[in-house]
């Protein structure tokens, strides 16, 4: 929570929700012993809690896409530092930068520790690390330039101590990028210097993942280390490193595994000091039908109640682009490794897994997929293994371009370049009564074949509707099906105020073969479809299966969201000559305005559409380049448009019966650079414009007959381009409100604005609150939206935002 005070008024802001997907990178996710999962979301490091299925924070600092994360200690060696209250997280990005973060496990606070000196000239591809003692560890980083850096990290022990990192060694793999790493300490080796030992040649394609086990007692008590590798050749191989000639070394407390392994193939020998090791191929695991992107040994389990002694379970988790994760274990009698558990997403919409991860206790497994989604399964079996899917955070996996609140503020609708439209809402139930309900993604109304740029909620009476515009010349209209209306009733715990759902006969929607149109599923046709599905092969991918929309009584998992929560498309709006760029709806729910990308006056027209008939009722010409934002005034008498041509236009809109009349009131060059944003004052005909020139200007329409729009004031210059504005009204009598300002660097500010209508009360603007960077986006803020534009004297408001960091965020703002 963040607080500020201006003119004796306290302003507090608290982040309620972050929705974000995982970037499409293989080594992007790390599940730490603290129970938290770190992942890259564009140039942010996201952190979520699997137990609450909520993203807790995003860590700002990287200027490029985050490719990899690594906890220190990892779940593999957390037993060495089990009393540590501070855990550390490494993150590496596409520009070669490595950062270190500190997490206090008791205070639950994050701190940026340092940025490691740049050694890599290109993208950081992966990490691995181990703790040698309670405060000393080694980690290794690699880059697409073929460089490998070995680092020593000394963690602070005292209160005033600082973390120290030094480069021990720099290696080169030649011109080929390194995409997989694993690090282990040989039982009898005390050296931290790496030399080339041997090469293991068996895989027929790229090796995508490597993981060492802890030392295991095999073959009559000899300690061996197992290395598991996976490849794009669809196979998994287990290699054994065993002592050939032993010398005395300190005993490591691991439980002996009384399992005999078969399939022994002799491999190369290598020396480490005066000790020789034999490397042999222990087993070949074949079961996946596509590239195997990750393999991981189950984290060590405690052999005693105080966790002083731990042992390595013989259990491997693999994840593949064949849409499955598998758990492999050796049979107790033969020692042959077999697949004992297979989980996955067999739906048509799933596109494979980029990685799989064990929970620290081994009772849950997590996958992240090509579609930016997380998938979690928990073992709920008592006497036997029974893995069931559980809810995890979800969100967009590309830039989020636009958001809009529902008519009554029950949910936020967002659209993205990941070609989806998503609905986020708090999910209230009996357990959350009297407390703040957690937010979840509850529907995915549109899964499209083009990047979606803009959206507008249709206001007024009637069912929930929205219009979206994508990288195509057609705007599409969607209407909520019966399944969504009933699901929303569960989400808001019977407090929704939408129209009678019994009047809606459409239960859901099906996706067309090309992924563009969504066709309705009528309620009476569901029983026929369910009977037909039983007769067909369920896992066939040759045809697109029918969606089975259902009423959700708990937050849905990814498979339900991706296919069974679509809304039917009711109309297509043709007319624009280029891709859609901006949309808005008037407050009566009678008109929709749209604009497209343009480089001429003719193409830069704003089209007006009549809600219901969806006929074009107006074409407004003024600008010569793309109209970037359009918005109706709150009495619907004016339409404001801002453009790349650095000008704004104000049109008078007059409705008489079925006729819509419009005329240009004024057109002015308002800024020195592109105007990205605009917003009306809810109480009068004042409006704000924000530009790439780092300024926000306030304007007033004096009256519609004199064609007079004058600048009232200009706010002090901002630190970066202004890309989003949203004006909230608080007190009509004094014309007091809050103007939210979003910038290209991801930061958000709140300005208290008042006066300017009465000559005795001049317009005044004061900075009320500057959001902490840990609350904000880490790249461009594309849109800001208050949940209600006219809240009267309310002291608690909600502000939604979306940005280029793939995130949708919801804040609660309190004014006392």
Secondary structure as GFF3:
##gff-version 3
##sequence-region A 1 816
A	DSSP	beta_strand	2	6	.	.	.	ID=ss1
A	DSSP	beta_strand	9	19	.	.	.	ID=ss2
A	DSSP	beta_strand	29	31	.	.	.	ID=ss3
A	DSSP	beta_strand	36	41	.	.	.	ID=ss4
A	DSSP	beta_strand	44	49	.	.	.	ID=ss5
A	DSSP	beta_strand	54	59	.	.	.	ID=ss6
A	DSSP	beta_strand	66	72	.	.	.	ID=ss7
A	DSSP	three_ten_helix	78	81	.	.	.	ID=ss8
A	DSSP	beta_strand	86	93	.	.	.	ID=ss9
A	DSSP	beta_strand	98	104	.	.	.	ID=ss10
A	DSSP	beta_strand	109	116	.	.	.	ID=ss11
A	DSSP	beta_strand	124	131	.	.	.	ID=ss12
A	DSSP	beta_strand	136	143	.	.	.	ID=ss13
A	DSSP	beta_strand	147	154	.	.	.	ID=ss14
A	DSSP	beta_strand	164	172	.	.	.	ID=ss15
A	DSSP	beta_strand	207	212	.	.	.	ID=ss16
A	DSSP	beta_strand	216	218	.	.	.	ID=ss17
A	DSSP	beta_strand	222	231	.	.	.	ID=ss18
A	DSSP	beta_strand	235	245	.	.	.	ID=ss19
A	DSSP	beta_strand	269	272	.	.	.	ID=ss20
A	DSSP	beta_strand	275	286	.	.	.	ID=ss21
A	DSSP	beta_strand	292	297	.	.	.	ID=ss22
A	DSSP	beta_strand	301	302	.	.	.	ID=ss23
A	DSSP	beta_strand	310	311	.	.	.	ID=ss24
A	DSSP	beta_strand	316	320	.	.	.	ID=ss25
A	DSSP	beta_strand	324	330	.	.	.	ID=ss26
A	DSSP	beta_strand	337	344	.	.	.	ID=ss27
A	DSSP	beta_strand	353	358	.	.	.	ID=ss28
A	DSSP	beta_strand	364	369	.	.	.	ID=ss29
A	DSSP	beta_strand	374	379	.	.	.	ID=ss30
A	DSSP	beta_strand	387	390	.	.	.	ID=ss31
A	DSSP	beta_strand	400	405	.	.	.	ID=ss32
A	DSSP	beta_strand	411	416	.	.	.	ID=ss33
A	DSSP	beta_strand	420	426	.	.	.	ID=ss34
A	DSSP	three_ten_helix	430	432	.	.	.	ID=ss35
A	DSSP	beta_strand	439	447	.	.	.	ID=ss36
A	DSSP	beta_strand	452	457	.	.	.	ID=ss37
A	DSSP	beta_strand	465	470	.	.	.	ID=ss38
A	DSSP	beta_strand	474	479	.	.	.	ID=ss39
A	DSSP	alpha_helix	482	491	.	.	.	ID=ss40
A	DSSP	three_ten_helix	501	503	.	.	.	ID=ss41
A	DSSP	beta_strand	506	511	.	.	.	ID=ss42
A	DSSP	beta_strand	518	522	.	.	.	ID=ss43
A	DSSP	three_ten_helix	523	525	.	.	.	ID=ss44
A	DSSP	alpha_helix	526	535	.	.	.	ID=ss45
A	DSSP	alpha_helix	558	564	.	.	.	ID=ss46
A	DSSP	beta_strand	568	574	.	.	.	ID=ss47
A	DSSP	beta_strand	580	585	.	.	.	ID=ss48
A	DSSP	beta_strand	591	596	.	.	.	ID=ss49
A	DSSP	beta_strand	606	610	.	.	.	ID=ss50
A	DSSP	beta_strand	616	620	.	.	.	ID=ss51
A	DSSP	beta_strand	627	632	.	.	.	ID=ss52
A	DSSP	beta_strand	638	643	.	.	.	ID=ss53
A	DSSP	beta_strand	647	656	.	.	.	ID=ss54
A	DSSP	beta_strand	659	669	.	.	.	ID=ss55
A	DSSP	beta_strand	675	680	.	.	.	ID=ss56
A	DSSP	beta_strand	686	691	.	.	.	ID=ss57
A	DSSP	beta_strand	696	703	.	.	.	ID=ss58
A	DSSP	beta_strand	708	714	.	.	.	ID=ss59
A	DSSP	beta_strand	722	731	.	.	.	ID=ss60
A	DSSP	beta_strand	736	743	.	.	.	ID=ss61
A	DSSP	beta_strand	748	754	.	.	.	ID=ss62
A	DSSP	beta_strand	764	770	.	.	.	ID=ss63
A	DSSP	beta_strand	781	786	.	.	.	ID=ss64
A	DSSP	beta_strand	796	803	.	.	.	ID=ss65
A	DSSP	beta_strand	808	815	.	.	.	ID=ss66
###
